[in-house]
Amino acid sequence: MPTFSSDGLDLAYVEEGQGDPILLIHGFASTKEVNWINTSWFKTLTGDGRRVIAFDHRGHGGSAKLYDPNQYDTRLMAKDALRLLEHLRLQRADIMGYSMGARVTAQMALLYPEAVRSAIMGGLGIHLVDSIGLPTSIAEALEAPSLDDVTDPMGRMFRAFSDANKADLKALAACIRGSRQILTREQVGEIRVPALVAVGTRDTIAGDPHALAALLPKGEALDIPNRDHNPAVGDKVFKQAVLEFLARRP
């Protein structure tokens, strides 16, 4: 597995295909494989003639593990993504993130607009602005002795997901405590790249995609029918909408 260095951290990445580059940024407690390869996103995008790149966030998958919440600021993770593009000698790419990865995508589009050809934010709507993210009770669930000790339903879901992926639970607990940055409405209005905001109609985590898209100068919203937060990632309606969005963006 190839790696690149970001501020002294070794972060794992993978790439396939040729053509216009698109960088995929996974969600909290996931990995590049779980979020993007196992859901057939790599197959979908390479089949559309694109160079597809994904990496494991700090604290996740094959990347370096950190235990200080301050090291998981989404602005730092946006810089990780930028450094991967620099490592690959790419001046810019389309950027697609899901959930926490969408927060990172938004930060990247705000801070490094010259590197972002377009921004696709899945699993995150207006909560980019009015919510700091998943509850910190999830961190407590990750730090519990075992899944049997967790009673909170959302905590149980993330603990079981993390256990199944053999994740570093201590690193993930630090991540959820540190990656809680929001953008103001004014900052969202400064994101001038073409943007697609896609959220499942049963998603209770993300917030309204139409409300966020309305704040983006070049934003558009997509309702992913009858999907809640996790199953929406690999939905065929989402995939088709992304291909159409990429085909028509400048």
C-alpha positions as CSV (number, residue, x, y, z in Angstrom):
1,M,0.0,0.0,0.0
2,P,1.6,3.3,-1.0
3,T,1.9,6.1,1.5
4,F,2.6,9.9,1.4
5,S,3.8,12.2,4.1
6,S,1.7,15.0,5.6
7,D,3.3,17.0,8.3
8,G,5.4,14.0,9.2
9,L,2.5,11.5,9.2
10,D,2.5,8.5,6.9
11,L,-1.0,8.3,5.4
12,A,-2.1,5.3,3.1
13,Y,-3.6,5.9,-0.2
14,V,-4.7,4.0,-3.4
15,E,-5.4,5.1,-7.0
16,E,-6.7,3.5,-10.1
17,G,-7.6,4.5,-13.6
18,Q,-6.7,7.3,-16.0
19,G,-8.3,10.6,-16.9
20,D,-9.6,13.5,-14.9
21,P,-8.6,13.0,-11.3
22,I,-11.2,12.7,-8.5
23,L,-10.1,12.5,-4.8
24,L,-12.5,10.6,-2.5
25,I,-12.5,11.4,1.2
26,H,-14.1,8.9,3.5
27,G,-16.3,9.3,6.6
28,F,-15.6,8.9,10.3
29,A,-14.6,5.4,11.4
30,S,-14.5,4.2,7.8
31,T,-11.6,3.6,5.4
32,K,-10.9,4.0,1.8
33,E,-11.8,0.4,1.2
34,V,-15.0,0.4,3.2
35,N,-16.3,3.7,1.9
36,W,-15.2,3.7,-1.7
37,I,-13.9,0.3,-3.0
38,N,-16.4,-2.1,-1.4
39,T,-19.3,0.2,-2.5
40,S,-18.1,0.0,-6.1
41,W,-17.3,3.7,-6.3
42,F,-13.9,2.9,-7.8
43,K,-15.4,0.7,-10.4
44,T,-18.1,3.3,-11.2
45,L,-15.6,6.2,-11.6
46,T,-12.8,4.4,-13.4
47,G,-15.5,3.0,-15.7
48,D,-16.4,6.6,-16.5
49,G,-12.8,7.3,-17.6
50,R,-11.5,8.9,-14.4
51,R,-8.4,8.6,-12.3
52,V,-9.7,7.7,-8.8
53,I,-7.7,8.4,-5.7
54,A,-8.6,7.8,-2.0
55,F,-6.7,7.8,1.3
56,D,-7.2,6.8,4.9
57,H,-7.6,9.8,7.2
58,R,-5.1,10.2,10.1
59,G,-6.3,7.8,12.8
60,H,-8.0,5.5,10.3
61,G,-7.2,2.4,8.3
62,G,-3.6,2.1,7.2
63,S,-2.6,5.6,8.2
64,A,-0.8,6.9,11.3
65,K,-2.7,6.9,14.6
66,L,-2.9,9.9,16.8
67,Y,-4.5,10.3,20.3
68,D,-4.7,14.0,20.7
69,P,-8.1,15.4,19.7
70,N,-6.4,18.6,18.5
71,Q,-4.8,16.7,15.7
72,Y,-8.1,15.9,14.2
73,D,-9.2,19.4,13.2
74,T,-10.9,19.1,9.8
75,R,-8.7,21.9,8.6
76,L,-5.7,19.7,9.2
77,M,-7.4,16.8,7.4
78,A,-8.1,19.1,4.5
79,K,-4.4,19.9,4.4
80,D,-3.7,16.2,4.3
81,A,-5.9,15.9,1.2
82,L,-4.1,18.8,-0.4
83,R,-0.7,17.2,0.3
84,L,-1.8,14.0,-1.4
85,L,-2.6,16.0,-4.5
86,E,0.8,17.7,-4.3
87,H,2.5,14.2,-3.8
88,L,0.8,13.1,-7.0
89,R,1.8,16.3,-8.7
90,L,-1.8,17.2,-9.4
91,Q,-2.7,20.9,-9.4
92,R,-6.4,20.2,-8.8
93,A,-9.1,17.5,-8.8
94,D,-12.7,17.0,-8.3
95,I,-13.2,16.3,-4.6
96,M,-15.9,14.0,-3.1
97,G,-16.4,13.4,0.6
98,Y,-18.9,11.6,2.7
99,S,-20.1,12.6,6.1
100,M,-17.0,13.7,8.0
101,G,-15.2,13.5,4.7
102,A,-17.8,16.0,3.4
103,R,-16.8,18.4,6.2
104,V,-13.2,18.0,5.1
105,T,-14.2,18.6,1.5
106,A,-15.9,21.8,2.4
107,Q,-12.9,23.0,4.3
108,M,-10.7,22.2,1.3
109,A,-13.0,24.1,-1.1
110,L,-12.9,27.1,1.3
111,L,-9.2,27.1,2.1
112,Y,-7.7,25.8,-1.2
113,P,-10.1,26.6,-3.9
114,E,-7.4,26.5,-6.6
115,A,-7.0,22.8,-5.9
116,V,-10.8,22.0,-6.1
117,R,-12.4,21.6,-9.5
118,S,-15.7,20.7,-8.0
119,A,-17.0,19.6,-4.6
120,I,-19.4,16.7,-3.9
121,M,-20.6,16.5,-0.3
122,G,-22.5,13.3,0.5
123,G,-24.1,12.5,3.8
124,L,-23.9,16.2,5.0
125,G,-26.4,18.9,4.5
126,I,-27.1,22.1,6.6
127,H,-25.5,20.4,9.6
128,L,-22.2,21.6,8.1
129,V,-23.4,25.0,9.4
130,D,-25.7,24.4,12.4
131,S,-24.3,21.2,14.0
132,I,-20.9,20.2,15.2
133,G,-21.3,16.6,14.1
134,L,-21.9,13.3,15.7
135,P,-22.5,13.3,19.5
136,T,-19.5,12.8,21.7
137,S,-21.3,9.9,23.3
138,I,-19.9,7.9,20.4
139,A,-16.4,8.5,21.8
140,E,-17.6,7.0,25.1
141,A,-19.0,4.0,23.3
142,L,-15.7,3.5,21.5
143,E,-13.9,3.6,24.9
144,A,-16.2,1.2,26.6
145,P,-14.7,-2.2,27.6
146,S,-16.8,-4.0,25.0
147,L,-19.9,-3.6,22.8
148,D,-21.9,-5.3,25.5
149,D,-21.3,-2.3,27.7
150,V,-22.8,0.2,25.2
151,T,-26.5,0.9,25.5
152,D,-26.9,4.1,23.3
153,P,-28.2,2.9,19.9
154,M,-26.0,5.2,17.8
155,G,-23.0,4.4,20.0
156,R,-23.6,0.7,19.5
157,M,-23.8,1.1,15.8
158,F,-20.4,2.9,15.5
159,R,-18.8,0.6,18.1
160,A,-19.9,-2.5,16.1
161,F,-18.8,-0.9,12.8
162,S,-15.4,0.0,14.3
163,D,-15.0,-3.5,15.8
164,A,-15.8,-5.1,12.5
165,N,-13.2,-3.0,10.8
166,K,-10.6,-3.7,13.5
167,A,-10.2,0.0,14.0
168,D,-8.0,1.7,16.6
169,L,-10.8,2.7,19.0
170,K,-8.7,5.2,21.0
171,A,-7.7,7.0,17.8
172,L,-11.3,7.2,16.7
173,A,-12.5,8.5,20.0
174,A,-9.9,11.3,19.7
175,C,-11.0,12.0,16.2
176,I,-14.7,12.4,17.0
177,R,-13.8,14.8,19.8
178,G,-11.5,16.9,17.6
179,S,-13.3,17.0,14.2
180,R,-16.2,19.2,15.2
181,Q,-15.6,22.3,13.2
182,I,-18.5,24.1,11.5
183,L,-18.6,26.7,8.7
184,T,-20.5,29.9,9.0
185,R,-23.1,30.7,6.4
186,E,-20.8,33.4,5.1
187,Q,-17.9,30.9,4.7
188,V,-20.2,28.6,2.8
189,G,-21.0,31.5,0.5
190,E,-17.3,31.8,-0.3
191,I,-17.2,28.3,-1.8
192,R,-17.6,29.2,-5.4
193,V,-16.8,25.9,-7.1
194,P,-19.6,23.8,-8.6
195,A,-21.0,21.8,-5.7
196,L,-23.4,18.8,-5.3
197,V,-25.0,18.1,-1.9
198,A,-26.4,14.6,-1.6
199,V,-28.3,13.2,1.4
200,G,-30.6,10.2,1.9
201,T,-34.2,11.1,2.5
202,R,-34.2,9.0,5.7
203,D,-30.8,10.4,7.0
204,T,-31.3,11.8,10.5
205,I,-27.6,12.8,10.8
206,A,-26.8,15.0,7.9
207,G,-29.4,17.8,7.8
208,D,-31.3,19.2,4.8
209,P,-29.2,19.1,1.6
210,H,-31.4,21.8,0.0
211,A,-30.7,24.3,2.8
212,L,-27.0,23.9,2.4
213,A,-27.1,23.9,-1.4
214,A,-29.0,27.2,-1.3
215,L,-26.0,28.8,0.5
216,L,-23.5,27.7,-2.1
217,P,-23.2,30.1,-5.1
218,K,-23.0,27.1,-7.5
219,G,-24.7,24.5,-5.3
220,E,-27.4,21.9,-6.2
221,A,-29.1,19.3,-4.0
222,L,-29.8,15.6,-4.4
223,D,-32.3,13.6,-2.4
224,I,-31.2,10.0,-2.3
225,P,-34.5,8.1,-2.0
226,N,-35.4,5.9,0.9
227,R,-31.8,5.8,2.3
228,D,-30.5,6.6,5.8
229,H,-27.0,7.7,6.5
230,N,-24.8,4.6,5.9
231,P,-26.7,2.8,3.0
232,A,-26.8,6.1,1.0
233,V,-23.1,5.9,0.4
234,G,-23.2,3.3,-2.4
235,D,-26.7,4.0,-3.7
236,K,-27.1,3.8,-7.5
237,V,-29.1,7.0,-7.6
238,F,-26.2,8.8,-5.9
239,K,-23.7,7.3,-8.3
240,Q,-25.7,8.2,-11.4
241,A,-26.2,11.8,-10.1
242,V,-22.4,12.2,-9.5
243,L,-21.6,11.0,-13.0
244,E,-24.0,13.4,-14.5
245,F,-22.7,16.3,-12.3
246,L,-19.1,15.6,-13.3
247,A,-20.1,15.4,-16.9
248,R,-21.7,18.9,-16.9
249,R,-19.5,20.9,-14.5
250,P,-17.0,23.2,-16.3
